[in-house]
Structure formats: C-alpha cells, structure tokens
Amino acid sequence: MGRLGDHLFDELLTLVRVNPSPGKLINIDALDGAGNSTQTELLADYLRNQRGISTILTREPTDGEYGKAIRRILRKERTLSPIPFQQLFCVDRGDHLDQLILPALERGDWVVTSRYALSTLAFGIANDIPAWLLLGMNVYYPWPDLNIVLMVPVEECLRRMKDRPLKELFEKKETLERTLAAYQKLSEKLPKVVFVDGTGSEEAVFARVRNLVRKRLMP
C-alpha cells in the first residue's frame, strides 16, 4: 500500500465497528466460482431449521436497481471505470442495509449474505484501487460478526466456471490471483475474517462452515 496508504488505512481501521445490533451478520466471501452462494444457502437453512434462528438469506450485488446496474457491468453490457464501479457497489450496500439488513438485525434476526464489504476491498485492490480508499467507502457500514472466506485454488475456480455461457468482468486468472492475495493481506488487519478450506464436496465444506459458526457465534 505504501507508507502513506498504510497509515491512512490504519487510521480508518479505528473507525470500523463490528455490528452492534442484537442479530448477527455473517458474510461468506470467496473468489468467483468458489461456491459461496451455495454455502450461504446451506448455512441459512441450518440456522432456521436446525437451530431455530430467524434468518435472512441475501446477497450482493442485490436484486435492486443498483445491483442490477452492477450486474450489467459485470456482464460487460456497459463499462464503468474501477473507482466509480466500486462506489456503485457501496451505494448498493447502503441501500441493502437500509432496506433489509439493518431492520432484520435490529429485530434480532441473523443475516447471512453472499458477499459484503470485504469483497469490495479485495476485488478493488485487485484492480489497483488503494485499500484506504476502499475502506473509507465502507467505514461507516456495520462490519460483520463473522466473515468466512472460502479458500479454493484459482485453477479450481476457473475449472468450475469454464462452462458458464458468459464470462463476467472479474473471471480472469490474473484478477483472481490478485484478489486472493488481497484477501490474505486484508485478513491480517481487518477484524472477524476467517479462512475456511473450500475444497471437497458441498457437504464437506459446509461441515467446516457450520462448525466455525457454532464455535464463533453460538454459546
């Protein structure tokens, strides 16, 4: 990040606040193709049906107007330079919080999301945006009680995505490698970031995810 960038990041980091609401916010993050959408579905189902916890399942980008705009850019239907593109993710996140996440957390519900602010930092860094700037865009949003990052090798992610009819904006080897390196570096500074082995069957991966959630967030 450079000395000044590191200093700015560390100063902004003092403003980050883990979710203070009664409910819990869990983000499952990963490289494209690593299976985080599947794991969020399995976790939400487990919390609802086996632990009796009122749980909201969601994702980013959302299905709202800002999320739809993001998906058009990801599908390369239009272009936007890297900084305003990540700002658009943050606008979508702010709307997501206002409309769904914060009311649920205040009720005491748990929210399980596929992607959140950690994605913005990791993918933004991979596209040469300063980490401090990305953190500043998200610093006043509540930080999750737990960020689970599924660790799947880049080659495996590419193999899983090879039959997709359309390759999205970030689905390139170099971008994924840089994003993985960004996740690893961010985990050294940001709170509540835990890596989980994302290889193997969906059931085996979920057993690791479930055990981590039980260990970290359940008495």
C-alpha positions, 0 to 999 in steps of 0.5 A, a space after each residue: 500500500 505504501 507508507 502513506 496508504 498504510 497509515 491512512 488505512 490504519 487510521 480508518 481501521 479505528 473507525 470500523 465497528 463490528 455490528 452492534 445490533 442484537 442479530 448477527 451478520 455473517 458474510 461468506 466471501 470467496 473468489 468467483 466460482 468458489 461456491 459461496 452462494 451455495 454455502 450461504 444457502 446451506 448455512 441459512 437453512 441450518 440456522 432456521 431449521 436446525 437451530 431455530 434462528 430467524 434468518 435472512 438469506 441475501 446477497 450482493 450485488 442485490 436484486 435492486 436497481 443498483 445491483 442490477 446496474 452492477 450486474 450489467 457491468 459485470 456482464 460487460 453490457 456497459 463499462 464503468 471505470 474501477 473507482 466509480 464501479 466500486 462506489 456503485 457497489 457501496 451505494 448498493 450496500 447502503 441501500 441493502 442495509 437500509 432496506 433489509 439488513 439493518 431492520 432484520 438485525 435490529 429485530 434480532 434476526 441473523 443475516 447471512 449474505 453472499 458477499 459484503 464489504 470485504 469483497 469490495 476491498 479485495 476485488 478493488 485492490 485487485 484492480 489497483 484501487 488503494 485499500 484506504 480508499 476502499 475502506 473509507 467507502 465502507 467505514 461507516 457500514 456495520 462490519 460483520 460478526 463473522 466473515 468466512 472466506 472460502 479458500 479454493 485454488 484459482 485453477 479450481 475456480 476457473 475449472 468450475 466456471 469454464 462452462 458458464 455461457 458468459 464470462 463476467 468482468 472479474 473471471 480472469 486468472 490474473 484478477 483472481 490471483 490478485 484478489 486472493 492475495 488481497 484477501 490474505 493481506 486484508 485478513 491480517 488487519 481487518 477484524 472477524 475474517 476467517 479462512 475456511 478450506 473450500 475444497 471437497 464436496 458441498 457437504 464437506 465444506 459446509 461441515 467446516 462452515 457450520 462448525 466455525 459458526 457454532 464455535 464463533 457465534 453460538 454459546 
